[in-house]
Amino acid sequence: MDPSVLMAGPRGRRLLLQFALGADDERGTLHQRVREADLLFDPDSPRASLSAVYEPMLADRLRRLGTYLPLPAPARRTRTAEPAPGDARTAARRASDALGAVPLASVAWETLGTALADAVALARYWQPPDGTDVLLARDEMCEALARVAAHIAASEAASWWTSFVDVSSQHAMLWDGQDPVPPVDSARTPLLDARRHLEEQETRGGKERRAGGISGEWWSAPSWPVTVPRSARLGPDGSPIAALLVEDSLGWEEGESIELAVPEGLRIFEIGSADAWAELCGRFPIDVSAQKRSDWRNTTGREGAWVMPDWAAVAEHYDAVHLTVAAYLAIAGRAIPVSDEASSVVAGWDPDATYWFTDRVRYTGEREQWVERVDLDRYAWERAEPLT
């Protein structure tokens, strides 16, 4: 994997920082410099107890991340001013020096998976980047981030991040006791319903959100109101990637997995780069400018027309769509040009997620129970102990 892939997007840069933070004491220089820069670049960042805002178990995990998670909108203050150029450069250089001085631990899935899960958990597409993401995008950080990127990209633990869907190992997660999502029928009913929903949102809801700047449905994944099977492979430790890597999680502490059997010969579109996403949007576009404008402008800084894939149209040509981990890290949250007028955003996707648009897939085997394990330096999912 080219190290530049890990530096191309906000989620990849966040992964690099979280991995380095794992090698630094929580009161160490890197933590301190990042906190200082985070506060400078984003005065809205939380400084109060996370437990007052988040559920206790989720707060325990977020506390390990430091102070880098944005507060929900009602608890946030309004940004008053941009930092002075000299102050910004000084803060960025101090953080860069600290990042460059941290001894990097050997790359193993235990630490790399935790850093990846942190980067995913910290994604947000409905408001401007937080102070740490602003810091990581600055030129002063490039050299220090490149060192971490080269270290991770050369490792065996990250070698599968560019790989296409593993059809031999697909597992869906079931939360809150839900049943598996049924395979899509031959008429593609849920996808057609989702298209009508987007069209209605564009004509009715867009004007209201545009006028009031209200956050709307900011995702571009076929995840809601679409109801199609979604799955991912098992990770190197044997746990479901779909449990470890979840954007906009509701703080689940336990869940069940079930295997999804995939026959040979399915047509699967691979999103392995920004070009692949732009191709998908260009071939099967649906205009979402009005309904996405406020959110996608906030997260990318771009003003203009927006499109995303019309998943019902995609399903006429493909049985599934898969997003590689590397592509997620490189392109999620960025404005990706599709045409001279329009761009798009990969938002609401989980790394390695595959959405299935066919009734040729089927669930097989028994459900398996998993529980979240959170330590100060590790986040993972483990099989639940059997009841005695």
C-alpha positions in Angstrom: 0.0 0.0 0.0 1.3 3.4 -0.9 1.8 5.5 2.3 0.2 8.5 0.6 -3.2 6.7 0.7 -3.1 7.0 4.5 -2.5 10.8 4.3 -5.0 11.7 1.6 -8.1 12.0 3.7 -9.2 13.1 7.1 -9.9 9.5 8.4 -6.5 8.2 7.2 -4.7 11.1 8.9 -6.7 10.5 12.1 -5.7 6.8 12.0 -2.0 7.9 11.9 -2.4 10.2 14.9 -4.4 7.7 16.9 -1.7 5.0 16.3 1.0 7.4 17.4 -1.0 8.5 20.5 -1.1 4.8 21.5 2.7 4.9 21.9 2.6 8.1 24.0 1.6 8.4 27.6 -1.7 10.1 28.0 0.1 12.9 29.8 2.9 12.9 27.3 4.1 15.6 25.0 2.2 14.5 22.0 -1.1 14.4 23.8 -0.5 17.8 25.3 0.5 19.4 22.0 -2.5 17.9 20.2 -4.9 19.1 22.9 -3.5 22.6 22.7 -3.9 22.7 18.9 -7.3 21.1 19.1 -8.5 23.9 21.4 -6.9 26.6 19.3 -8.4 25.4 16.0 -11.8 24.4 17.4 -12.9 26.3 20.6 -16.0 24.1 20.5 -14.1 21.0 21.6 -15.3 19.4 24.8 -13.5 20.2 28.1 -16.2 19.0 30.5 -16.8 15.5 31.7 -17.8 13.2 28.9 -19.9 11.2 31.3 -22.3 14.2 31.5 -23.0 13.9 27.8 -22.5 10.3 26.7 -23.6 7.0 28.2 -21.1 5.7 30.8 -19.7 2.8 28.8 -19.3 4.9 25.7 -17.7 7.6 27.8 -15.1 5.2 29.1 -14.0 4.5 25.5 -14.0 8.1 24.5 -12.0 9.1 27.5 -9.2 7.0 26.2 -9.3 9.0 22.9 -8.4 12.1 24.9 -10.4 15.3 24.2 -10.9 14.8 20.5 -14.6 14.0 20.2 -17.0 16.8 19.4 -19.9 17.4 21.7 -23.4 17.1 20.4 -24.7 20.3 19.0 -26.8 21.4 22.0 -23.7 21.2 24.2 -21.3 23.1 21.9 -20.4 26.7 22.0 -20.2 28.8 18.8 -16.8 29.4 17.3 -15.9 33.1 17.8 -12.8 33.6 15.7 -10.1 31.9 13.7 -6.7 31.7 15.4 -4.1 34.2 14.4 -1.7 32.9 11.7 1.3 33.0 13.9 -0.4 31.2 16.7 -1.7 28.5 14.3 1.7 27.9 12.8 3.3 27.7 16.2 0.7 25.2 17.5 1.0 23.1 14.3 4.8 23.0 14.4 4.8 22.1 18.1 2.4 19.2 17.5 4.4 18.1 14.4 7.6 18.1 16.4 6.0 16.0 19.1 4.6 13.6 16.6 8.0 13.2 14.9 9.7 12.4 18.2 7.3 9.7 19.4 8.9 6.2 19.1 6.5 4.1 17.0 5.4 0.8 18.3 5.6 -2.3 16.1 2.5 -2.7 14.0 0.2 -5.5 15.2 -3.5 -5.8 14.6 -4.2 -5.3 18.3 -2.9 -1.7 18.2 -3.7 -1.0 14.5 -7.3 -2.2 14.8 -7.8 0.0 17.8 -6.4 3.1 16.0 -8.6 2.3 13.0 -11.7 1.9 15.2 -10.9 5.3 16.8 -10.5 7.0 13.4 -13.9 5.6 12.3 -15.6 6.5 15.6 -14.4 10.1 15.3 -15.9 10.7 11.8 -18.5 13.4 11.5 -20.2 14.7 8.3 -22.8 17.1 9.7 -20.6 19.9 11.0 -17.2 21.4 10.3 -14.0 19.3 11.0 -13.0 19.3 14.7 -9.8 21.1 15.7 -7.6 18.0 15.5 -8.7 17.2 11.9 -8.0 20.8 11.1 -4.5 20.4 12.6 -3.8 17.2 10.7 -4.6 18.8 7.4 -2.0 21.5 7.8 1.2 21.5 5.8 3.3 21.6 9.0 2.1 18.1 9.9 3.0 16.4 6.6 6.5 15.2 7.3 5.6 13.8 10.8 2.5 12.1 9.4 4.4 10.6 6.5 6.7 8.8 9.0 3.8 7.1 10.6 2.2 6.3 7.3 5.3 4.6 5.9 5.6 2.6 9.1 2.0 1.3 8.9 1.8 0.9 5.1 4.9 -1.4 5.2 3.3 -3.7 7.8 1.7 -7.1 7.2 -1.1 -6.1 9.5 -2.4 -3.5 7.0 -1.7 -5.5 3.9 -5.4 -6.5 3.4 -6.7 -3.0 3.5 -6.5 -2.6 -0.3 -8.1 -6.0 -1.0 -11.5 -6.5 -2.6 -14.4 -8.1 -0.9 -13.7 -11.5 0.7 -16.7 -13.5 -0.5 -15.6 -16.5 1.6 -15.9 -14.6 4.8 -18.9 -12.3 5.1 -20.6 -11.6 8.4 -23.5 -9.2 9.2 -24.0 -7.6 12.7 -27.3 -7.7 14.4 -27.9 -5.1 17.1 -30.5 -4.9 19.8 -31.8 -8.3 19.1 -32.9 -7.5 15.5 -33.4 -10.1 12.8 -31.2 -10.2 9.7 -32.2 -7.8 6.9 -33.9 -9.9 4.2 -32.2 -10.1 0.8 -33.4 -7.7 -1.8 -36.3 -9.1 -3.9 -36.0 -9.4 -7.7 -38.0 -6.2 -8.1 -35.5 -4.3 -6.0 -38.3 -2.8 -4.0 -36.3 -1.3 -1.1 -34.0 0.4 -3.5 -36.8 1.9 -5.5 -38.4 3.1 -2.3 -35.1 4.7 -1.3 -35.0 6.5 -4.7 -38.5 7.9 -4.2 -37.5 9.0 -0.7 -34.5 10.9 -2.0 -36.5 12.6 -4.7 -39.1 13.6 -2.1 -36.4 15.0 0.2 -35.0 16.9 -2.7 -38.2 18.6 -3.6 -39.8 19.1 -0.2 -37.2 19.0 2.6 -34.3 20.6 0.7 -35.7 24.1 0.7 -36.4 24.0 4.5 -32.9 22.8 5.4 -31.3 25.2 3.0 -33.1 28.1 4.6 -32.5 27.0 8.2 -29.1 25.4 7.9 -30.6 22.3 9.6 -28.7 19.0 9.5 -30.4 16.4 7.4 -29.7 13.0 6.0 -25.9 13.4 5.5 -25.0 9.8 4.4 -24.4 8.5 0.9 -24.2 4.8 1.8 -27.3 2.6 0.9 -28.0 2.2 4.6 -31.2 4.1 5.4 -34.1 4.2 4.5 -32.7 1.4 2.4 -32.9 -2.0 4.1 -30.5 -4.3 2.3 -28.0 -6.8 3.7 -24.7 -5.3 4.8 -21.6 -7.4 5.8 -17.9 -7.4 6.2 -15.1 -10.0 6.7 -13.7 -11.3 9.9 -10.7 -9.4 11.1 -7.3 -10.9 11.8 -8.3 -11.7 15.3 -11.4 -13.6 14.2 -13.9 -11.0 15.3 -16.4 -9.3 12.9 -15.0 -6.1 11.2 -18.7 -5.0 11.1 -18.6 -4.8 14.9 -15.2 -3.1 15.2 -15.6 -0.4 12.6 -18.9 1.5 12.9 -19.5 5.2 12.0 -22.0 7.1 14.0 -22.4 4.2 16.5 -25.2 4.2 19.0 -22.7 2.9 21.6 -23.6 -0.8 21.4 -21.7 -3.0 23.9 -22.9 -6.3 22.6 -24.3 -7.8 19.4 -24.7 -10.9 17.3 -23.1 -11.8 14.1 -24.4 -14.1 11.4 -22.6 -15.4 8.3 -23.7 -14.4 4.9 -23.1 -17.0 2.1 -22.1 -15.5 -1.2 -22.3 -17.6 -4.4 -19.8 -17.3 -7.2 -20.4 -15.1 -10.2 -21.9 -12.1 -8.5 -21.2 -8.6 -10.1 -19.5 -6.6 -7.4 -18.5 -2.9 -7.9 -15.3 -2.2 -5.9 -14.8 1.3 -4.5 -11.1 1.3 -4.2 -10.3 4.9 -4.9 -11.8 8.4 -5.4 -11.9 7.7 -9.1 -14.1 4.6 -8.6 -16.6 6.6 -6.4 -16.7 9.4 -9.0 -17.3 6.8 -11.7 -20.2 5.3 -9.8 -21.7 8.7 -9.2 -21.2 9.7 -12.8 -22.8 6.6 -14.3 -25.7 6.5 -11.9 -26.2 10.0 -10.5 -29.1 11.3 -8.4 -29.1 15.0 -7.5 -29.0 15.6 -3.8 -27.9 19.2 -3.8 -30.7 20.7 -1.8 -30.9 18.0 0.9 -27.1 17.5 1.4 -25.8 21.0 0.8 -25.7 22.2 4.4 -24.1 19.1 5.9 -21.6 18.4 3.0 -20.6 22.1 2.8 -19.9 22.1 6.6 -17.7 19.0 6.5 -15.8 19.7 3.2 -16.0 23.5 2.9 -17.2 23.2 -0.7 -20.2 25.1 -2.0 -22.0 23.8 -5.1 -24.0 21.0 -6.6 -23.9 17.5 -5.1 -24.8 14.0 -6.4 -24.6 10.5 -5.0 -25.2 7.1 -6.6 -28.8 6.1 -7.4 -28.6 2.7 -5.8 -31.7 1.4 -7.6 -29.9 2.2 -10.9 -26.7 0.7 -9.6 -28.5 -2.5 -8.7 -29.6 -3.0 -12.4 -25.9 -3.6 -13.2 -24.3 -4.8 -10.0 -25.2 -7.3 -7.3 -23.2 -5.5 -4.6 -21.0 -2.6 -3.8 -17.9 -2.9 -1.6 -15.7 -0.2 0.0 -12.1 -1.1 0.8 -10.5 -0.1 4.0 -7.8 1.9 2.2 -10.3 3.7 0.1 -12.3 4.6 3.1 -9.3 6.1 4.8 -8.3 8.0 1.7 -11.7 9.4 0.5 -14.3 9.4 3.3 -15.4 12.9 4.2 -13.8 14.6 1.1 -15.5 16.4 -1.7 -14.9 14.2 -4.7 -15.3 15.8 -8.1 -17.8 14.0 -10.4 -18.3 16.6 -13.1 -17.4 20.2 -13.8 -20.5 21.2 -11.7 -21.0 18.5 -9.1 -19.1 16.6 -6.4 -20.0 13.9 -4.0 -19.0 12.7 -0.5 -18.5 9.1 0.8 -20.3 9.5 4.1 -21.9 7.0 6.4 -19.9 4.1 5.1 -18.0 1.7 7.3 -14.6 0.3 6.1 -14.8 -3.0 4.3 -18.6 -2.8 4.2 -20.4 -4.5 1.4 -24.1 -3.8 0.5 -25.9 -6.6 -1.3 -28.6 -5.9 -3.9 -29.5 -9.5 -4.8 -31.6 -12.4 -3.5 -28.8 -14.8 -4.3 -27.1 -14.2 -1.0 -28.4 -16.1 2.1 -27.7 -16.2 5.8 -26.2 -19.4 7.1 -25.4 -21.0 10.5 -26.2 -19.9 14.0 -26.0 -16.4 15.4 -22.8 -15.8 17.4 -22.7 -13.4 20.4 -20.0 -10.8 20.8 -19.2 -8.3 23.5 -17.2 -5.1 23.5 -13.9 -5.0 25.3 -12.5 -1.6 26.2 -9.2 -1.1 27.9 -7.0 2.0 28.1 -5.0 1.0 25.1 -7.2 -1.5 23.3 -10.6 -1.6 21.8 -11.9 -5.0 20.5 -14.8 -7.4 20.2 -14.7 -10.8 21.9 -17.0 -13.8 21.9 -19.4 -13.8 24.7 -18.9 -16.2 27.5 -21.5 -19.0 27.4 -24.2 -18.9 30.1 -23.7 -21.5 32.8 
